């Protein structure tokens, strides 16, 4: 069994494009959510998941969506910049507009579809949707519902969620639905 695990265990060799979306709403300031999330970024995301030539886009979101970092990993210093960028995010946003964030990622991934890299969205949030009245997703939901979550891998951490979307598959499904209707 050990030989089988070692034989099939491997490191990803093909670079991807990762959109890392971090909820910076006030609800993330409670119960140590940010500390837990930062620890996961350092220990799991940066150390275990990233490889050289990955494109990483870091955004924070609340009522607005803000791009904080956009880089191609070339050195260990680039990985350090990712950790520092996440550590600089302070949960002080009044609202949480997950729907608006998903719209931004869809547009940004579409702009980059010609680069040939597989696109992945990693959303880090407590899933409390509380969009302002000016948003198409206005209102408060204790647990955000979206058709895209149906195709996501959702991992519950202490008191926040790591949600991984295969953007390319979601875009294909979205395109097919538009063709049908």
N, C-alpha and C positions, 0 to 999 in steps of 0.2 A: 504494500500500500504506500509506504514512504517513497519508494522508487517511482511509482506512478505519479504521485503528487509532485515530486521534484521534476520529473520528466515533462509534465504538462504545465507546470508553473512557468510563467515567463514574464518578461518585461515588455511592455508595449514599445514597438520600434517605429511605428508610423505616427508622425506628429498630427495633432488635431487642433481645432480652433475651439477654445473654451470661453463661454460667456459666464462669468461668475457674478451673480446678482445678490447683493447683501441688503437685507431689510434693515433700515436705520430708523425705524419708527420708535416712538416712545415705549411701545409694548416690549421692544427688545431690550430695554434697560432693566427689566425686572428679572428676578430669580437667576441671576448669573448667566443669562443667555449669551451675552457678548463674550464673556470670558470662555465659556464652553466652546463657542463657535471659533474663536481665535485659536484655541488649543487644537481643535480639529484641523483648522487651516494649516497650522505648523506641522503637526504630527502626521496627518493623513494626506491632505491634499498636496501640499508642497513636497514633502519628503517621499511620498509613495506613488503619487499619481502623475506628476508632471515629468516630462522629458524634454531634452533639448529640441528646439525648433517648434514647440507648441506655441501657438498664438494665444495669449491670455488677455481677455478684456474684462476689467473689473468695473462694475457699476454699483452705486448705492441707490436705493429707491425708498421713497416715502410718498409724499404727494407728487414729487418730481422724480425723474430718473436722471442721475448724473454719472457721466463716464469719469472714472478716477484714474484708470491706467489702461494702456493698450501697448502690449509689447510682445516680442518674439523672444522666447527664452534662449539665450546664447551662453550664459554663464551662471554660476552659483549666485553671483550678486543680483542677477535678475530675479531669482527666486526670493532673495532677501527683500527686494523691492515689493514683491507681492505681499509678503508678510507685513511689512511696514505699512503698506497701503491699507490693508484690512485693519490693522491695529489703529490707524488714524480715524476710522469711522466711529463717530459718536452717535448713539441712538437718541436723536433729538427731534425727529420729524413728527409733526402733528398727526399726519395721516399715513395710511398704508394703502397704496394703489397697486395691487398685484396685477390686475388686468392691464393697466397702463404699462407696467414693466414688461409684460409679455408682448404687448404691441411693439414696444421699442426693440426688443430682441428680434422679433420677426423682421422688422425693417432692417436692422443692422446685419442680420445673418443673410438677408437677401442681397445686400450690397456686396457681400463677400463670397457669394456662391461660386464665382468663377475661379477662386483660388484653389479649388479641388480638395480642400481639407474638410474632413468630417467635422460637423459642428455639434457641440454639446452645450446645453445650458445647465448650470448648477445654481439652483436657487436656495438661498439660506434664509429662512423666515420662521416665524411662529404660526404662520397661516391665518393671522387675524387680519382680515380685509376690512379696512375702514377708509374708503375713498371719499374725497370731498364731493360736494354736490355738483361741482363743475365737471366731474369725470363721467364718462359713459358708464362707469362701473360704480357709481355713487352708492353709498350705504355701508352699513356695517354687517359683517358676517363673522361669526366666531370661527368658522372653518370655511375657507375659500373653496368654492366649487368652480371648476373649469373643465371643459371637454378635454383640454390638453393634459390635465392631471390623470386622466384615464390611461394615458400612454407613458406615464412617468414612473420612475422608480422612486419611492418615498421611503426615506430612512429617518426614523425618529431618534433624535439624540436626547440629552437630558430634558430639555424643555423647548427645543426648536427642531426644525426639520431640514434635512438635506434632500432636495428634490432634484432628480436628474432627468432631463428631457433629451431625447435624441431629436434635435431640431430638424435634421434632414427628413426623418420619418414623419414628423408632425407636418412639415411643409408639403410632403407628398400627399398625406391624408387631406390636408386643407385644400390642395389643388384638385384632388379627386372629388371632394364634396362640391366645390364650385362648379366642376364640370357636370356633375349629376343634377344639381339644382340650378 
